[in-house]
Amino acid sequence: MEEVQNEPLFAERAAGVDIARAGLVAAVRVPGKNGRRMQEVRSFPTTRRGLEELAGWLDSHGVTRVGMEPASD
């Protein structure tokens, strides 16, 4: 996880997912130390197994809100 600039909070633990035919790219933002935010970005394949991995990863970070956007491939 890397520390990122503070932005207005959408949710305490949120994620954004960019959806493309070739795969998914997801970013998770969670609380860090001293009121800062931490961010991690990962890629997942668009297979059943990849979606299950994404769901587990989001769950492991306690994500409660997800925004999704289709990519233009």
PQR file of N, CA, C, O and H, with PARSE charges and radii, in Angstrom:
ATOM      1  N   MET A   1       0.851  -1.180   0.000 -0.4000 1.5000
ATOM      2  CA  MET A   1       0.000   0.000   0.000 -0.0000 2.0000
ATOM      3  C   MET A   1       0.892   1.238   0.000  0.5500 1.7000
ATOM      4  O   MET A   1       1.962   1.258   0.609 -0.5500 1.4000
ATOM      5  N   GLU A   2       0.433   2.245  -0.683 -0.4000 1.5000
ATOM      6  CA  GLU A   2       1.158   3.515  -0.702 -0.0000 2.0000
ATOM      7  C   GLU A   2       0.247   4.609  -0.166  0.5500 1.7000
ATOM      8  O   GLU A   2      -0.974   4.538  -0.303 -0.5500 1.4000
ATOM      9  H   GLU A   2      -0.436   2.229  -1.178  0.4000 1.0000
ATOM     10  N   GLU A   3       0.852   5.619   0.445 -0.4000 1.5000
ATOM     11  CA  GLU A   3       0.091   6.745   0.972 -0.0000 2.0000
ATOM     12  C   GLU A   3      -0.292   7.668  -0.179  0.5500 1.7000
ATOM     13  O   GLU A   3       0.508   7.909  -1.083 -0.5500 1.4000
ATOM     14  H   GLU A   3       1.844   5.676   0.556  0.4000 1.0000
ATOM     15  N   VAL A   4      -1.532   8.189  -0.140 -0.4000 1.5000
ATOM     16  CA  VAL A   4      -2.015   9.078  -1.199 -0.0000 2.0000
ATOM     17  C   VAL A   4      -2.569  10.355  -0.592  0.5500 1.7000
ATOM     18  O   VAL A   4      -2.808  10.428   0.614 -0.5500 1.4000
ATOM     19  H   VAL A   4      -2.181   7.994   0.595  0.4000 1.0000
ATOM     20  N   GLN A   5      -2.772  11.364  -1.438 -0.4000 1.5000
ATOM     21  CA  GLN A   5      -3.321  12.645  -0.995 -0.0000 2.0000
ATOM     22  C   GLN A   5      -4.753  12.461  -0.504  0.5500 1.7000
ATOM     23  O   GLN A   5      -5.501  11.634  -1.026 -0.5500 1.4000
ATOM     24  H   GLN A   5      -2.578  11.304  -2.418  0.4000 1.0000
ATOM     25  N   ASN A   6      -5.115  13.228   0.487 -0.4000 1.5000
ATOM     26  CA  ASN A   6      -6.491  13.195   0.973 -0.0000 2.0000
ATOM     27  C   ASN A   6      -7.427  13.818  -0.042  0.5500 1.7000
ATOM     28  O   ASN A   6      -7.112  14.840  -0.651 -0.5500 1.4000
ATOM     29  H   ASN A   6      -4.507  13.900   0.911  0.4000 1.0000
ATOM     30  N   GLU A   7      -8.571  13.200  -0.219 -0.4000 1.5000
ATOM     31  CA  GLU A   7      -9.630  13.701  -1.089 -0.0000 2.0000
ATOM     32  C   GLU A   7     -10.927  13.595  -0.307  0.5500 1.7000
ATOM     33  O   GLU A   7     -10.971  12.903   0.710 -0.5500 1.4000
ATOM     34  H   GLU A   7      -8.827  12.369   0.276  0.4000 1.0000
ATOM     35  N   PRO A   8     -11.994  14.269  -0.758 -0.5600 1.5000
ATOM     36  CA  PRO A   8     -13.270  14.121  -0.063  0.2800 2.0000
ATOM     37  C   PRO A   8     -13.670  12.643  -0.023  0.5500 1.7000
ATOM     38  O   PRO A   8     -13.563  11.939  -1.028 -0.5500 1.4000
ATOM     39  N   LEU A   9     -14.132  12.177   1.143 -0.4000 1.5000
ATOM     40  CA  LEU A   9     -14.453  10.764   1.313 -0.0000 2.0000
ATOM     41  C   LEU A   9     -15.788  10.387   0.703  0.5500 1.7000
ATOM     42  O   LEU A   9     -16.812  11.008   0.990 -0.5500 1.4000
ATOM     43  H   LEU A   9     -14.219  12.749   1.959  0.4000 1.0000
ATOM     44  N   PHE A  10     -15.771   9.374  -0.133 -0.4000 1.5000
ATOM     45  CA  PHE A  10     -16.977   8.751  -0.680 -0.0000 2.0000
ATOM     46  C   PHE A  10     -17.428   7.676   0.307  0.5500 1.7000
ATOM     47  O   PHE A  10     -18.619   7.500   0.561 -0.5500 1.4000
ATOM     48  H   PHE A  10     -14.940   8.869  -0.366  0.4000 1.0000
ATOM     49  N   ALA A  11     -16.467   6.979   0.844 -0.4000 1.5000
ATOM     50  CA  ALA A  11     -16.680   5.946   1.854 -0.0000 2.0000
ATOM     51  C   ALA A  11     -15.350   5.740   2.561  0.5500 1.7000
ATOM     52  O   ALA A  11     -14.295   6.024   1.995 -0.5500 1.4000
ATOM     53  H   ALA A  11     -15.499   7.121   0.638  0.4000 1.0000
ATOM     54  N   GLU A  12     -15.392   5.257   3.775 -0.4000 1.5000
ATOM     55  CA  GLU A  12     -14.181   5.009   4.548 -0.0000 2.0000
ATOM     56  C   GLU A  12     -13.262   4.018   3.825  0.5500 1.7000
ATOM     57  O   GLU A  12     -12.045   4.202   3.781 -0.5500 1.4000
ATOM     58  H   GLU A  12     -16.249   5.026   4.236  0.4000 1.0000
ATOM     59  N   ARG A  13     -13.860   2.973   3.264 -0.4000 1.5000
ATOM     60  CA  ARG A  13     -13.120   1.916   2.545 -0.0000 2.0000
ATOM     61  C   ARG A  13     -13.777   1.736   1.187  0.5500 1.7000
ATOM     62  O   ARG A  13     -14.834   1.114   1.078 -0.5500 1.4000
ATOM     63  H   ARG A  13     -14.848   2.824   3.299  0.4000 1.0000
ATOM     64  N   ALA A  14     -13.148   2.281   0.151 -0.4000 1.5000
ATOM     65  CA  ALA A  14     -13.761   2.312  -1.178 -0.0000 2.0000
ATOM     66  C   ALA A  14     -12.805   1.747  -2.230  0.5500 1.7000
ATOM     67  O   ALA A  14     -11.596   1.652  -2.020 -0.5500 1.4000
ATOM     68  H   ALA A  14     -12.289   2.785   0.240  0.4000 1.0000
ATOM     69  N   ALA A  15     -13.396   1.376  -3.374 -0.4000 1.5000
ATOM     70  CA  ALA A  15     -12.599   0.867  -4.485 -0.0000 2.0000
ATOM     71  C   ALA A  15     -13.157   1.399  -5.795  0.5500 1.7000
ATOM     72  O   ALA A  15     -14.338   1.731  -5.896 -0.5500 1.4000
ATOM     73  H   ALA A  15     -14.378   1.454  -3.545  0.4000 1.0000
ATOM     74  N   GLY A  16     -12.293   1.473  -6.787 -0.4000 1.5000
ATOM     75  CA  GLY A  16     -12.684   1.805  -8.146 -0.0000 2.0000
ATOM     76  C   GLY A  16     -12.198   0.696  -9.053  0.5500 1.7000
ATOM     77  O   GLY A  16     -11.075   0.214  -8.900 -0.5500 1.4000
ATOM     78  H   GLY A  16     -11.334   1.203  -6.705  0.4000 1.0000
ATOM     79  N   VAL A  17     -13.036   0.283 -10.003 -0.4000 1.5000
ATOM     80  CA  VAL A  17     -12.674  -0.807 -10.910 -0.0000 2.0000
ATOM     81  C   VAL A  17     -12.827  -0.334 -12.346  0.5500 1.7000
ATOM     82  O   VAL A  17     -13.889   0.152 -12.734 -0.5500 1.4000
ATOM     83  H   VAL A  17     -13.948   0.674 -10.127  0.4000 1.0000
ATOM     84  N   ASP A  18     -11.772  -0.474 -13.131 -0.4000 1.5000
ATOM     85  CA  ASP A  18     -11.783  -0.164 -14.558 -0.0000 2.0000
ATOM     86  C   ASP A  18     -11.967  -1.496 -15.283  0.5500 1.7000
ATOM     87  O   ASP A  18     -11.150  -2.404 -15.133 -0.5500 1.4000
ATOM     88  H   ASP A  18     -10.909  -0.868 -12.815  0.4000 1.0000
ATOM     89  N   ILE A  19     -13.037  -1.612 -16.068 -0.4000 1.5000
ATOM     90  CA  ILE A  19     -13.406  -2.877 -16.697 -0.0000 2.0000
ATOM     91  C   ILE A  19     -13.044  -2.850 -18.178  0.5500 1.7000
ATOM     92  O   ILE A  19     -13.455  -1.950 -18.910 -0.5500 1.4000
ATOM     93  H   ILE A  19     -13.700  -0.874 -16.190  0.4000 1.0000
ATOM     94  N   ALA A  20     -12.272  -3.842 -18.611 -0.4000 1.5000
ATOM     95  CA  ALA A  20     -11.906  -3.983 -20.023 -0.0000 2.0000
ATOM     96  C   ALA A  20     -12.015  -5.453 -20.415  0.5500 1.7000
ATOM     97  O   ALA A  20     -12.080  -6.332 -19.555 -0.5500 1.4000
ATOM     98  H   ALA A  20     -11.938  -4.573 -18.016  0.4000 1.0000
ATOM     99  N   ARG A  21     -12.033  -5.709 -21.711 -0.4000 1.5000
ATOM    100  CA  ARG A  21     -12.086  -7.097 -22.184 -0.0000 2.0000
ATOM    101  C   ARG A  21     -10.881  -7.893 -21.711  0.5500 1.7000
ATOM    102  O   ARG A  21     -11.007  -9.055 -21.324 -0.5500 1.4000
ATOM    103  H   ARG A  21     -11.979  -4.995 -22.410  0.4000 1.0000
ATOM    104  N   ALA A  22      -9.726  -7.270 -21.743 -0.4000 1.5000
ATOM    105  CA  ALA A  22      -8.478  -7.952 -21.405 -0.0000 2.0000
ATOM    106  C   ALA A  22      -8.302  -8.182 -19.911  0.5500 1.7000
ATOM    107  O   ALA A  22      -7.544  -9.067 -19.514 -0.5500 1.4000
ATOM    108  H   ALA A  22      -9.624  -6.326 -22.058  0.4000 1.0000
ATOM    109  N   GLY A  23      -8.978  -7.411 -19.080 -0.4000 1.5000
ATOM    110  CA  GLY A  23      -8.822  -7.571 -17.645 -0.0000 2.0000
ATOM    111  C   GLY A  23      -9.418  -6.416 -16.863  0.5500 1.7000
ATOM    112  O   GLY A  23      -9.960  -5.470 -17.435 -0.5500 1.4000
ATOM    113  H   GLY A  23      -9.594  -6.691 -19.403  0.4000 1.0000
ATOM    114  N   LEU A  24      -9.311  -6.510 -15.569 -0.4000 1.5000
ATOM    115  CA  LEU A  24      -9.816  -5.495 -14.640 -0.0000 2.0000
ATOM    116  C   LEU A  24      -8.642  -4.873 -13.906  0.5500 1.7000
ATOM    117  O   LEU A  24      -7.683  -5.563 -13.561 -0.5500 1.4000
ATOM    118  H   LEU A  24      -8.871  -7.279 -15.105  0.4000 1.0000
ATOM    119  N   VAL A  25      -8.713  -3.579 -13.670 -0.4000 1.5000
ATOM    120  CA  VAL A  25      -7.731  -2.904 -12.821 -0.0000 2.0000
ATOM    121  C   VAL A  25      -8.528  -2.268 -11.690  0.5500 1.7000
ATOM    122  O   VAL A  25      -9.461  -1.502 -11.930 -0.5500 1.4000
ATOM    123  H   VAL A  25      -9.492  -3.018 -13.951  0.4000 1.0000
ATOM    124  N   ALA A  26      -8.153  -2.592 -10.456 -0.4000 1.5000
ATOM    125  CA  ALA A  26      -8.892  -2.103  -9.298 -0.0000 2.0000
ATOM    126  C   ALA A  26      -7.958  -1.355  -8.359  0.5500 1.7000
ATOM    127  O   ALA A  26      -6.805  -1.741  -8.169 -0.5500 1.4000
ATOM    128  H   ALA A  26      -7.394  -3.214 -10.262  0.4000 1.0000
ATOM    129  N   ALA A  27      -8.473  -0.283  -7.778 -0.4000 1.5000
ATOM    130  CA  ALA A  27      -7.744   0.494  -6.776 -0.0000 2.0000
ATOM    131  C   ALA A  27      -8.569   0.510  -5.506  0.5500 1.7000
ATOM    132  O   ALA A  27      -9.775   0.754  -5.544 -0.5500 1.4000
ATOM    133  H   ALA A  27      -9.410   0.031  -7.933  0.4000 1.0000
ATOM    134  N   VAL A  28      -7.921   0.249  -4.377 -0.4000 1.5000
ATOM    135  CA  VAL A  28      -8.575   0.271  -3.070 -0.0000 2.0000
ATOM    136  C   VAL A  28      -7.985   1.414  -2.268  0.5500 1.7000
ATOM    137  O   VAL A  28      -6.768   1.600  -2.251 -0.5500 1.4000
ATOM    138  H   VAL A  28      -6.941   0.051  -4.346  0.4000 1.0000
ATOM    139  N   ARG A  29      -8.838   2.182  -1.603 -0.4000 1.5000
ATOM    140  CA  ARG A  29      -8.376   3.231  -0.685 -0.0000 2.0000
ATOM    141  C   ARG A  29      -8.975   2.975   0.688  0.5500 1.7000
ATOM    142  O   ARG A  29     -10.186   2.817   0.841 -0.5500 1.4000
ATOM    143  H   ARG A  29      -9.827   2.030  -1.617  0.4000 1.0000
ATOM    144  N   VAL A  30      -8.097   2.939   1.679 -0.4000 1.5000
ATOM    145  CA  VAL A  30      -8.497   2.655   3.057 -0.0000 2.0000
ATOM    146  C   VAL A  30      -7.812   3.643   3.993  0.5500 1.7000
ATOM    147  O   VAL A  30      -6.852   4.305   3.598 -0.5500 1.4000
ATOM    148  H   VAL A  30      -7.113   3.067   1.554  0.4000 1.0000
ATOM    149  N   PRO A  31      -8.296   3.750   5.238 -0.5600 1.5000
ATOM    150  CA  PRO A  31      -7.657   4.653   6.193  0.2800 2.0000
ATOM    151  C   PRO A  31      -6.216   4.226   6.495  0.5500 1.7000
ATOM    152  O   PRO A  31      -5.905   3.038   6.573 -0.5500 1.4000
ATOM    153  N   GLY A  32      -5.360   5.216   6.661 -0.4000 1.5000
ATOM    154  CA  GLY A  32      -3.972   4.964   7.039 -0.0000 2.0000
ATOM    155  C   GLY A  32      -3.687   5.623   8.377  0.5500 1.7000
ATOM    156  O   GLY A  32      -4.605   5.897   9.152 -0.5500 1.4000
ATOM    157  H   GLY A  32      -5.612   6.181   6.597  0.4000 1.0000
ATOM    158  N   LYS A  33      -2.433   5.872   8.642 -0.4000 1.5000
ATOM    159  CA  LYS A  33      -2.030   6.512   9.898 -0.0000 2.0000
ATOM    160  C   LYS A  33      -2.216   8.025   9.815  0.5500 1.7000
ATOM    161  O   LYS A  33      -2.155   8.610   8.734 -0.5500 1.4000
ATOM    162  H   LYS A  33      -1.688   5.649   8.013  0.4000 1.0000
ATOM    163  N   ASN A  34      -2.444   8.644  10.963 -0.4000 1.5000
ATOM    164  CA  ASN A  34      -2.548  10.099  11.087 -0.0000 2.0000
ATOM    165  C   ASN A  34      -3.586  10.704  10.146  0.5500 1.7000
ATOM    166  O   ASN A  34      -3.395  11.812   9.644 -0.5500 1.4000
ATOM    167  H   ASN A  34      -2.494   8.169  11.841  0.4000 1.0000
ATOM    168  N   GLY A  35      -4.681   9.989   9.904 -0.4000 1.5000
ATOM    169  CA  GLY A  35      -5.749  10.512   9.072 -0.0000 2.0000
ATOM    170  C   GLY A  35      -5.465  10.484   7.584  0.5500 1.7000
ATOM    171  O   GLY A  35      -6.263  10.984   6.791 -0.5500 1.4000
ATOM    172  H   GLY A  35      -4.836   9.089  10.312  0.4000 1.0000
ATOM    173  N   ARG A  36      -4.344   9.910   7.195 -0.4000 1.5000
ATOM    174  CA  ARG A  36      -3.990   9.812   5.776 -0.0000 2.0000
ATOM    175  C   ARG A  36      -4.707   8.614   5.152  0.5500 1.7000
ATOM    176  O   ARG A  36      -5.254   7.772   5.864 -0.5500 1.4000
ATOM    177  H   ARG A  36      -3.696   9.504   7.840  0.4000 1.0000
ATOM    178  N   ARG A  37      -4.703   8.542   3.825 -0.4000 1.5000
ATOM    179  CA  ARG A  37      -5.326   7.433   3.106 -0.0000 2.0000
ATOM    180  C   ARG A  37      -4.231   6.568   2.477  0.5500 1.7000
ATOM    181  O   ARG A  37      -3.182   7.072   2.075 -0.5500 1.4000
ATOM    182  H   ARG A  37      -4.259   9.226   3.246  0.4000 1.0000
ATOM    183  N   MET A  38      -4.486   5.273   2.399 -0.4000 1.5000
ATOM    184  CA  MET A  38      -3.567   4.334   1.761 -0.0000 2.0000
ATOM    185  C   MET A  38      -4.254   3.778   0.521  0.5500 1.7000
ATOM    186  O   MET A  38      -5.470   3.584   0.510 -0.5500 1.4000
ATOM    187  H   MET A  38      -5.338   4.864   2.726  0.4000 1.0000
ATOM    188  N   GLN A  39      -3.474   3.524  -0.518 -0.4000 1.5000
ATOM    189  CA  GLN A  39      -4.024   3.033  -1.780 -0.0000 2.0000
ATOM    190  C   GLN A  39      -3.198   1.862  -2.297  0.5500 1.7000
ATOM    191  O   GLN A  39      -1.972   1.850  -2.191 -0.5500 1.4000
ATOM    192  H   GLN A  39      -2.487   3.681  -0.510  0.4000 1.0000
ATOM    193  N   GLU A  40      -3.899   0.875  -2.860 -0.4000 1.5000
ATOM    194  CA  GLU A  40      -3.237  -0.254  -3.519 -0.0000 2.0000
ATOM    195  C   GLU A  40      -3.966  -0.507  -4.833  0.5500 1.7000
ATOM    196  O   GLU A  40      -5.195  -0.456  -4.880 -0.5500 1.4000
ATOM    197  H   GLU A  40      -4.895   0.884  -2.946  0.4000 1.0000
ATOM    198  N   VAL A  41      -3.212  -0.780  -5.904 -0.4000 1.5000
ATOM    199  CA  VAL A  41      -3.793  -1.050  -7.227 -0.0000 2.0000
ATOM    200  C   VAL A  41      -3.360  -2.448  -7.665  0.5500 1.7000
ATOM    201  O   VAL A  41      -2.188  -2.811  -7.569 -0.5500 1.4000
ATOM    202  H   VAL A  41      -2.214  -0.821  -5.866  0.4000 1.0000
ATOM    203  N   ARG A  42      -4.338  -3.227  -8.151 -0.4000 1.5000
ATOM    204  CA  ARG A  42      -4.046  -4.584  -8.645 -0.0000 2.0000
ATOM    205  C   ARG A  42      -4.815  -4.848  -9.926  0.5500 1.7000
ATOM    206  O   ARG A  42      -5.835  -4.210 -10.185 -0.5500 1.4000
ATOM    207  H   ARG A  42      -5.290  -2.932  -8.229  0.4000 1.0000
ATOM    208  N   SER A  43      -4.332  -5.784 -10.726 -0.4000 1.5000
ATOM    209  CA  SER A  43      -5.005  -6.209 -11.955 -0.0000 2.0000
ATOM    210  C   SER A  43      -5.514  -7.631 -11.784  0.5500 1.7000
ATOM    211  O   SER A  43      -4.911  -8.446 -11.086 -0.5500 1.4000
ATOM    212  H   SER A  43      -3.504  -6.303 -10.515  0.4000 1.0000
ATOM    213  N   PHE A  44      -6.643  -7.913 -12.440 -0.4000 1.5000
ATOM    214  CA  PHE A  44      -7.268  -9.230 -12.371 -0.0000 2.0000
ATOM    215  C   PHE A  44      -7.752  -9.617 -13.760  0.5500 1.7000
ATOM    216  O   PHE A  44      -8.168  -8.754 -14.532 -0.5500 1.4000
ATOM    217  H   PHE A  44      -7.132  -7.251 -13.008  0.4000 1.0000
ATOM    218  N   PRO A  45      -7.702 -10.917 -14.089 -0.5600 1.5000
ATOM    219  CA  PRO A  45      -8.239 -11.354 -15.380  0.2800 2.0000
ATOM    220  C   PRO A  45      -9.772 -11.357 -15.350  0.5500 1.7000
ATOM    221  O   PRO A  45     -10.377 -11.407 -14.279 -0.5500 1.4000
ATOM    222  N   THR A  46     -10.386 -11.304 -16.523 -0.4000 1.5000
ATOM    223  CA  THR A  46     -11.851 -11.308 -16.601 -0.0000 2.0000
ATOM    224  C   THR A  46     -12.363 -12.749 -16.737  0.5500 1.7000
ATOM    225  O   THR A  46     -13.103 -13.074 -17.664 -0.5500 1.4000
ATOM    226  H   THR A  46      -9.894 -11.264 -17.393  0.4000 1.0000
ATOM    227  N   THR A  47     -11.961 -13.582 -15.813 -0.4000 1.5000
ATOM    228  CA  THR A  47     -12.416 -14.959 -15.727 -0.0000 2.0000
ATOM    229  C   THR A  47     -13.169 -15.124 -14.412  0.5500 1.7000
ATOM    230  O   THR A  47     -13.107 -14.258 -13.539 -0.5500 1.4000
ATOM    231  H   THR A  47     -11.359 -13.317 -15.059  0.4000 1.0000
ATOM    232  N   ARG A  48     -13.869 -16.225 -14.281 -0.4000 1.5000
ATOM    233  CA  ARG A  48     -14.574 -16.472 -13.017 -0.0000 2.0000
ATOM    234  C   ARG A  48     -13.591 -16.453 -11.843  0.5500 1.7000
ATOM    235  O   ARG A  48     -13.855 -15.853 -10.801 -0.5500 1.4000
ATOM    236  H   ARG A  48     -13.920 -16.928 -14.991  0.4000 1.0000
ATOM    237  N   ARG A  49     -12.465 -17.119 -12.035 -0.4000 1.5000
ATOM    238  CA  ARG A  49     -11.451 -17.153 -10.975 -0.0000 2.0000
ATOM    239  C   ARG A  49     -10.935 -15.746 -10.666  0.5500 1.7000
ATOM    240  O   ARG A  49     -10.743 -15.393  -9.502 -0.5500 1.4000
ATOM    241  H   ARG A  49     -12.250 -17.607 -12.881  0.4000 1.0000
ATOM    242  N   GLY A  50     -10.711 -14.942 -11.716 -0.4000 1.5000
ATOM    243  CA  GLY A  50     -10.245 -13.571 -11.524 -0.0000 2.0000
ATOM    244  C   GLY A  50     -11.250 -12.736 -10.754  0.5500 1.7000
ATOM    245  O   GLY A  50     -10.875 -11.953  -9.880 -0.5500 1.4000
ATOM    246  H   GLY A  50     -10.866 -15.229 -12.661  0.4000 1.0000
ATOM    247  N   LEU A  51     -12.539 -12.901 -11.079 -0.4000 1.5000
ATOM    248  CA  LEU A  51     -13.582 -12.159 -10.357 -0.0000 2.0000
ATOM    249  C   LEU A  51     -13.674 -12.601  -8.904  0.5500 1.7000
ATOM    250  O   LEU A  51     -13.919 -11.782  -8.017 -0.5500 1.4000
ATOM    251  H   LEU A  51     -12.843 -13.537 -11.788  0.4000 1.0000
ATOM    252  N   GLU A  52     -13.479 -13.891  -8.658 -0.4000 1.5000
ATOM    253  CA  GLU A  52     -13.474 -14.385  -7.275 -0.0000 2.0000
ATOM    254  C   GLU A  52     -12.283 -13.830  -6.504  0.5500 1.7000
ATOM    255  O   GLU A  52     -12.405 -13.490  -5.327 -0.5500 1.4000
ATOM    256  H   GLU A  52     -13.280 -14.555  -9.378  0.4000 1.0000
ATOM    257  N   GLU A  53     -11.122 -13.738  -7.171 -0.4000 1.5000
ATOM    258  CA  GLU A  53      -9.941 -13.139  -6.542 -0.0000 2.0000
ATOM    259  C   GLU A  53     -10.189 -11.664  -6.217  0.5500 1.7000
ATOM    260  O   GLU A  53      -9.836 -11.191  -5.137 -0.5500 1.4000
ATOM    261  H   GLU A  53     -11.023 -14.014  -8.127  0.4000 1.0000
ATOM    262  N   LEU A  54     -10.797 -10.945  -7.161 -0.4000 1.5000
ATOM    263  CA  LEU A  54     -11.126  -9.533  -6.940 -0.0000 2.0000
ATOM    264  C   LEU A  54     -12.053  -9.396  -5.741  0.5500 1.7000
ATOM    265  O   LEU A  54     -11.815  -8.561  -4.868 -0.5500 1.4000
ATOM    266  H   LEU A  54     -11.084 -11.329  -8.039  0.4000 1.0000
ATOM    267  N   ALA A  55     -13.102 -10.203  -5.689 -0.4000 1.5000
ATOM    268  CA  ALA A  55     -14.050 -10.141  -4.574 -0.0000 2.0000
ATOM    269  C   ALA A  55     -13.354 -10.419  -3.247  0.5500 1.7000
ATOM    270  O   ALA A  55     -13.609  -9.726  -2.262 -0.5500 1.4000
ATOM    271  H   ALA A  55     -13.295 -10.881  -6.398  0.4000 1.0000
ATOM    272  N   GLY A  56     -12.490 -11.408  -3.207 -0.4000 1.5000
ATOM    273  CA  GLY A  56     -11.758 -11.727  -1.981 -0.0000 2.0000
ATOM    274  C   GLY A  56     -10.829 -10.607  -1.562  0.5500 1.7000
ATOM    275  O   GLY A  56     -10.704 -10.306  -0.375 -0.5500 1.4000
ATOM    276  H   GLY A  56     -12.283 -11.971  -4.007  0.4000 1.0000
ATOM    277  N   TRP A  57     -10.171  -9.985  -2.544 -0.4000 1.5000
ATOM    278  CA  TRP A  57      -9.247  -8.882  -2.259 -0.0000 2.0000
ATOM    279  C   TRP A  57     -10.009  -7.694  -1.681  0.5500 1.7000
ATOM    280  O   TRP A  57      -9.580  -7.092  -0.697 -0.5500 1.4000
ATOM    281  H   TRP A  57     -10.272 -10.230  -3.508  0.4000 1.0000
ATOM    282  N   LEU A  58     -11.157  -7.356  -2.306 -0.4000 1.5000
ATOM    283  CA  LEU A  58     -11.970  -6.251  -1.806 -0.0000 2.0000
ATOM    284  C   LEU A  58     -12.461  -6.552  -0.394  0.5500 1.7000
ATOM    285  O   LEU A  58     -12.437  -5.682   0.476 -0.5500 1.4000
ATOM    286  H   LEU A  58     -11.505  -7.845  -3.106  0.4000 1.0000
ATOM    287  N   ASP A  59     -12.901  -7.779  -0.172 -0.4000 1.5000
ATOM    288  CA  ASP A  59     -13.387  -8.190   1.146 -0.0000 2.0000
ATOM    289  C   ASP A  59     -12.269  -8.128   2.188  0.5500 1.7000
ATOM    290  O   ASP A  59     -12.506  -7.726   3.328 -0.5500 1.4000
ATOM    291  H   ASP A  59     -12.920  -8.486  -0.879  0.4000 1.0000
ATOM    292  N   SER A  60     -11.050  -8.525   1.802 -0.4000 1.5000
ATOM    293  CA  SER A  60      -9.927  -8.517   2.749 -0.0000 2.0000
ATOM    294  C   SER A  60      -9.580  -7.108   3.223  0.5500 1.7000
ATOM    295  O   SER A  60      -9.006  -6.939   4.299 -0.5500 1.4000
ATOM    296  H   SER A  60     -10.858  -8.851   0.876  0.4000 1.0000
ATOM    297  N   HIS A  61      -9.926  -6.098   2.423 -0.4000 1.5000
ATOM    298  CA  HIS A  61      -9.683  -4.699   2.797 -0.0000 2.0000
ATOM    299  C   HIS A  61     -10.924  -4.056   3.418  0.5500 1.7000
ATOM    300  O   HIS A  61     -10.900  -2.877   3.771 -0.5500 1.4000
ATOM    301  H   HIS A  61     -10.392  -6.235   1.550  0.4000 1.0000
ATOM    302  N   GLY A  62     -11.997  -4.819   3.550 -0.4000 1.5000
ATOM    303  CA  GLY A  62     -13.215  -4.285   4.169 -0.0000 2.0000
ATOM    304  C   GLY A  62     -13.915  -3.243   3.318  0.5500 1.7000
ATOM    305  O   GLY A  62     -14.596  -2.366   3.849 -0.5500 1.4000
ATOM    306  H   GLY A  62     -12.017  -5.776   3.263  0.4000 1.0000
ATOM    307  N   VAL A  63     -13.756  -3.326   1.992 -0.4000 1.5000
ATOM    308  CA  VAL A  63     -14.364  -2.351   1.081 -0.0000 2.0000
ATOM    309  C   VAL A  63     -15.885  -2.432   1.174  0.5500 1.7000
ATOM    310  O   VAL A  63     -16.461  -3.519   1.129 -0.5500 1.4000
ATOM    311  H   VAL A  63     -13.202  -4.038   1.560  0.4000 1.0000
ATOM    312  N   THR A  64     -16.538  -1.261   1.306 -0.4000 1.5000
ATOM    313  CA  THR A  64     -17.995  -1.206   1.413 -0.0000 2.0000
ATOM    314  C   THR A  64     -18.651  -0.541   0.192  0.5500 1.7000
ATOM    315  O   THR A  64     -19.858  -0.675  -0.009 -0.5500 1.4000
ATOM    316  H   THR A  64     -16.070  -0.378   1.343  0.4000 1.0000
ATOM    317  N   ARG A  65     -17.864   0.173  -0.618 -0.4000 1.5000
ATOM    318  CA  ARG A  65     -18.391   0.847  -1.813 -0.0000 2.0000
ATOM    319  C   ARG A  65     -17.434   0.638  -2.975  0.5500 1.7000
ATOM    320  O   ARG A  65     -16.215   0.719  -2.820 -0.5500 1.4000
ATOM    321  H   ARG A  65     -16.884   0.282  -0.454  0.4000 1.0000
ATOM    322  N   VAL A  66     -18.015   0.364  -4.153 -0.4000 1.5000
ATOM    323  CA  VAL A  66     -17.203   0.176  -5.355 -0.0000 2.0000
ATOM    324  C   VAL A  66     -17.812   0.984  -6.496  0.5500 1.7000
ATOM    325  O   VAL A  66     -19.017   0.915  -6.740 -0.5500 1.4000
ATOM    326  H   VAL A  66     -19.005   0.298  -4.278  0.4000 1.0000
ATOM    327  N   GLY A  67     -16.982   1.742  -7.186 -0.4000 1.5000
ATOM    328  CA  GLY A  67     -17.394   2.435  -8.404 -0.0000 2.0000
ATOM    329  C   GLY A  67     -16.751   1.703  -9.577  0.5500 1.7000
ATOM    330  O   GLY A  67     -15.589   1.302  -9.504 -0.5500 1.4000
ATOM    331  H   GLY A  67     -16.004   1.798  -6.987  0.4000 1.0000
ATOM    332  N   MET A  68     -17.516   1.530 -10.666 -0.4000 1.5000
ATOM    333  CA  MET A  68     -16.984   0.813 -11.827 -0.0000 2.0000
ATOM    334  C   MET A  68     -17.111   1.678 -13.069  0.5500 1.7000
ATOM    335  O   MET A  68     -18.021   2.498 -13.183 -0.5500 1.4000
ATOM    336  H   MET A  68     -18.460   1.856 -10.725  0.4000 1.0000
ATOM    337  N   GLU A  69     -16.175   1.481 -14.002 -0.4000 1.5000
ATOM    338  CA  GLU A  69     -16.164   2.251 -15.237 -0.0000 2.0000
ATOM    339  C   GLU A  69     -15.641   1.368 -16.361  0.5500 1.7000
ATOM    340  O   GLU A  69     -14.620   0.701 -16.190 -0.5500 1.4000
ATOM    341  H   GLU A  69     -15.435   0.815 -13.909  0.4000 1.0000
ATOM    342  N   PRO A  70     -16.314   1.349 -17.504 -0.5600 1.5000
ATOM    343  CA  PRO A  70     -15.786   0.566 -18.627  0.2800 2.0000
ATOM    344  C   PRO A  70     -14.601   1.291 -19.264  0.5500 1.7000
ATOM    345  O   PRO A  70     -14.605   2.513 -19.410 -0.5500 1.4000
ATOM    346  N   ALA A  71     -13.601   0.521 -19.635 -0.4000 1.5000
ATOM    347  CA  ALA A  71     -12.445   1.080 -20.337 -0.0000 2.0000
ATOM    348  C   ALA A  71     -12.722   1.067 -21.824  0.5500 1.7000
ATOM    349  O   ALA A  71     -13.523   0.265 -22.304 -0.5500 1.4000
ATOM    350  H   ALA A  71     -13.597  -0.472 -19.517  0.4000 1.0000
ATOM    351  N   SER A  72     -12.076   1.934 -22.544 -0.4000 1.5000
ATOM    352  CA  SER A  72     -12.232   1.919 -24.000 -0.0000 2.0000
ATOM    353  C   SER A  72     -11.058   1.176 -24.600  0.5500 1.7000
ATOM    354  O   SER A  72      -9.972   1.736 -24.746 -0.5500 1.4000
ATOM    355  H   SER A  72     -11.425   2.586 -22.154  0.4000 1.0000
ATOM    356  N   ASP A  73     -11.275  -0.110 -24.956 -0.4000 1.5000
ATOM    357  CA  ASP A  73     -10.174  -0.846 -25.578 -0.0000 2.0000
ATOM    358  C   ASP A  73     -10.253  -0.744 -27.048  0.5500 1.7000
ATOM    359  O   ASP A  73      -9.410  -1.300 -27.752 -0.5500 1.4000
ATOM    360  H   ASP A  73     -12.157  -0.565 -24.838  0.4000 1.0000
TER
END
